[in-house]
């Protein structure tokens, strides 16, 4: 155990897993263990010194009327100590490490600089409304980013209310901004045909894009694909891959079967390692990066534009840009045009919907065969 004492001798540091913690004592000599949220000894030491100056070593977070939002929200979303995260995990739920990091980053970057100095007891609904509305115009934030900051703040204030630091969350009735999240364009049949008739520099990137165009799988789902998921007539999509967490569950949290034609099966068999492992990988353990796939997709689109004209793939369309995700929209559009019910499509390609599980339960063999036949007819 590594230790470091402050000059006053009021705390001792130690490391557990990736993070540093400290021991401290209250006025009666009772010992407490607290998290710093820091991954280095120096950062942990500085956290402890700051808490000592604030008088918060024992509580970890300040108490009483002097507590500010910045003080309470500091390291709130630490995965190992956050009461919201730990409560969900202990109830058998799931909470992503990336989500926790994003929540803390959202608070640190977009909430704390504007409202951080305000005492919790003085925060009002009007103040929070004014802050939220100012973010898009005065600070050049998208509505979606602003709403993410509001959501992080709401959960923090809800916890403060549960701990009875405040009587009620002042953000309780604050409504989010109208969502202006970026829409993705859908490839046309002509564009998809041109892409896969073209000779790519990176074959693996090409085949990952081709698979997405035939199955509607997300980037993370394609990257996480292993030989154990490939069946004779379908893919069992039960995992995704993220940069922070590696292999994890799908976005919806449940597995689905995606029917595949013989053409798709033959392509996948080219990559299946004999002893299992990831299909699209250089070492069998980590997948080809999403950056590599996206770079090669843009590169091939650009090459085709040189042959067919600069507007064949419209790079200037910022309203509905063409990305890897556009293959998912392409497939959805083609299946709808072919007459397949939207609920059936959602169930197979995993489009999020409140009733998706119900739809999936009602899928019949004929639905899967229809999907497979439509898949064969795609450009």
N, C-alpha and C positions, 0 to 999 in steps of 0.2 A: 504493500500500500504506500503510495507516494503522498507526502504531507508537506504543507507549506504554511507557516504561521504568519499572521499579520504582526506588525510591530506591537500592537496592543495585546496580542495573544488571544483574541476573542473568537477565532475560528480556525479550523484545520481543513485542508482540502484532501480529497481522495477521488480516484477514478473508478467508475463502474461502467463497463461496456465502452461506448463511444464518448460518454459524457462525464463531466466533472461535477462532484457534489461537495458539500462541506458539512462539518459538524459545528454546532454552536450551542451556547448555553443561555438560558434565561436568567433573570435576576435571582431565582431560587436555586440555581445550579442544575436544573433539569436540562438534559442534552437533547438536541433536535438534529435531524438529518434533513438537508434541503438540497434541491437541484439548482444548478446555476444555468443550465441550458447551453453551456460552453463546451467545446471539444478540445480546447487547449488549456494548459495550466495557467498561462498568463491571462487569457480572457476570463477564466473562472476567478482568478485572483482579483481582477478589476471589478467583476460583478459583485464580489463580496465586499470590496472596499466601498463601492457605490451604495450597497444596501446598508453597510455600517453607517455611512453618512446620513442615510435616510431614516435610520432606526428600524430597518426592516429585516435584519438578519434572522430573527426568530420566526417571523411570520412568512418570510419568503416574498410576500407582497405586503405593501403598507396597509395599515388598518386605521379606521377612524375617519373623521371629517377631512383630514389633510391629504388623503390619498388622491392622486391625480390619475387620469386615464392612462397616461404614458407609463406611470409606475405600475399600475395594475396589469396593463397589457404586455409589459415586457416579458418575453419568453413564455407568454401564456400558452402558445401552441406547441410547446416542447412535447414531442411524441410520448416520452416516458412518464411525464408528470401531469399533462393537461387533464383536468378532471372530466371534461367532455369526452375526450378520446378514450381515456381509461374506462369511463363508465360504459361507453358503447362496447368496447372490447370485452369487458367482464360480463356483459349481457349476451355475448356470443355474436355480436355484430362485427363489422369490418370498418376500418378507417385507414385510408392510404397515407403513407408517409409524405408523398408528394402533395396531397391535399393539405396536410398540416403545415408544410413548409410554405405553400401558397397563401394560406390563411395568415400566417405570421408575417410574411412579406407584404401582403396587402395592408395589414394593420400598420406595420413599421413605415411603409412608404406613402400611404395615402390617408391614414387616419391620424396617427400620432403627430406628424408635423403640424397639423391644423387644430386638433382638439386635445392634444396630449397634455398641455399645461392646465387644462380645466379640471377642477376637482370633480370626482364622481358625483358628489352630493349637489353640485351646481350645474351639471349637464341637464339640458332641457331638450324637449322634442323640437322646439323651434331652432335651436342651435344646430342640431343634427340635420334638420331639413335644409337649413341654409348652407351647411357644409356640403351636403350631398349634391344639391343643385349647382353649386359653384364648380364642382370638379370638371365637368365636360368643357365649359366655356373658359373658365379662368386657369385651368391646369391641364387642358388638352387631353383629358382622359375619355376613353370610349365609355358609353353608358354601361356596357357589360362589366368593364373594369371597375367602374364606380359602384355598381351593384354588388360586386364581389367584396369590395371594401366595406360596404354597408352590412353585408351578411356576416363578415368576420366581427365587426363591431357589435352587432346584435347578439351574437352568441357570447361574446365576452361580457356584455352588460347583463345578459340573462343569468350568467354564472355569478356575477357580483350580487344580483338580487337573490339568488339561491343561497349565497353565503351571508345574506342579510347585511351586506355592506351598504346597499341602497335599498329603499323600500320597493321600488319597481323600476324596470328598465325604461329609460326615457326614449329608447329607439323602438319600443314595442309597436307603435302605430305608424312608424315612418314607412311609406311605401317606396319601393324601388323605382328607378327611372324606366321609361319604356325601353325595352331591349333593342339594341341596334347591332347585335352580333353579326359578324361577317357571314354573308351567304356564300356558298360555294356553287360554282357553275357545274353544269353537267356536260360531259363530252357528248358530241353527236356521234351517230353510227359511222359517219364518214371519217371523223377524226380518229375514232378508235381503230377503224380499219387501216387507216394510214399509219398509225403508230405501230401496229403489230405486223404490218407488211414491211416496215422499215427495218434495216439491220442496225441493231443497237451495239454500242461499244461494250456495254456491260450487260451480258446475257442474264445474269441473276436479277438485276434490277428490272430488266424487261419482263422476266417471267413473274416477278412479284407483282408488277403492274397488271400483267395479263390475268393473273389469278384474281386480283381485286375486281377486274372488269367482269369476270364470270361468276363470282361468288358474293360480291358486295362486302367482303371482309375488310375490316379497318387495318390501318398500317400496323398497329401493335399486335393484332391477331395474326397477320401474315408473318410478322417477325418472330412470333412465339411458336409458330407451327412446328410440330415434331412429327416424326414418322409414326408414332403411336396414335396420332389423331387421324391418319389417312386410312379410310376403309375402302372397300371395293366400289361402293356407289355413293359415298358421302364423306364429308370432312366433319369430324366432331370438334366444333369450335368451342373450346373450354378454357382458353388462356389468352392473355395478352402480354405485351412486353413494354416496360417503361424504363427510361434511362435511370431513374432513381431506385426503383424497386426490383428490376429484373422481371422474371416471370411472375405473373399474378393472375387473378381472375379477370374475366371479361368485364367490359364497362357495365353491363347489366347485372353482373354477378352470377349468371347462370349459363349453362352450356346449351348449345343448339346444334342441330344437324343441318348441314348445307349439302344438298344433292350435287353430284358432279358428273359430267359426261366423261366418256372414255378419253376424249382429248385432254381434259384437265387431269385425269388420273395418270395418263401417260407422261404428262409434263412433270407432275409431282414425283413420279417414280424415278425420274432422272436425278432427283436430289435426295431421296430417302437413304440415310446412312444405314448400313446393314445391322448395326447394333443400337439403333435408336439415336436420339439427339435431334438438334434443330436442323431443319431443311436448309434454310437460307442463312448459312453461317460459314465463316472461314475456318473455324476451329471446332465446330460442333457444340460449343458452349455459349458463345455470344453471337447474336444475330448480326447480319449486315446492318449498318447504321441507317436510320431513317433519312439522315442527311445525304448519304450516298444515293439512296433511291430517288429522293426528290431532285437532287442535282442532275442525275442522269435522265429523269423524265423531262425536266426543263430543257436539257441539252438536246434531246431528240426532237422535242417540239420545235425548238429553234431551227434545227437542221431541216425539218420538214417545211417550215416556213420559207426557207431559202429556195425550196423547190416549188412550192405551191403559192407563194405570196405571203406577205407579212401579216395578213389578216386571217389566215387559215386558223391559227391559234392566236386569239386576240389577247396579247399580253397587257394591253392598255385598259382592259376591262377590270377595274378595281371593284366594281359592284358585285360581280360574280366570278371571281378568279378561278382558273382551272388548276387544280392540284391533284395529288394522289386521291384525296377524298372524293374527287369528282367522278372517279370510276364507280363509286358506290351510288352516286346520284344517277349516273348513266344507266346502271343496271335497274335501278328502281323505276326510272322513266320508261325503259323498254318493256319491263314486265307489266307495268300499268297499261301501257299502250296495247299489249297483247291480250289484255282482258283478265289478268290474274287479280283477284281481290286484294285490296291494299292490306287488309288484316293478315292475309296469308303471307304476303311479301314481307311485312314487318316481322313476322314470327321467324321466317327462314333467315333473313339477312341480319336480324338482330337490331332492327330500328327500335329505339326506346319508345315505349308506349305503356300507359297504365294497364292496358288490357292485354299486353303481349303474351303473358303466361297463359291467359285464358285462350287466346287464339292458337297458341302453340299446341295446347292440349287437344284442340279440335282438328289439327292437321290430319289428313288422311293420306293413304298411299298414293292415291290419284293426284293429290296436290303436289307431292314430291316428284312424280313422273312428269307432270305438266311443267314444273320448274326446270327439270332436266332437259326436256324437249326444247323449251324456250332458250335455254342456255346454249344448245347446239346451234340454234338459228341466229345467234348474235353475230354481229359483224366480225 
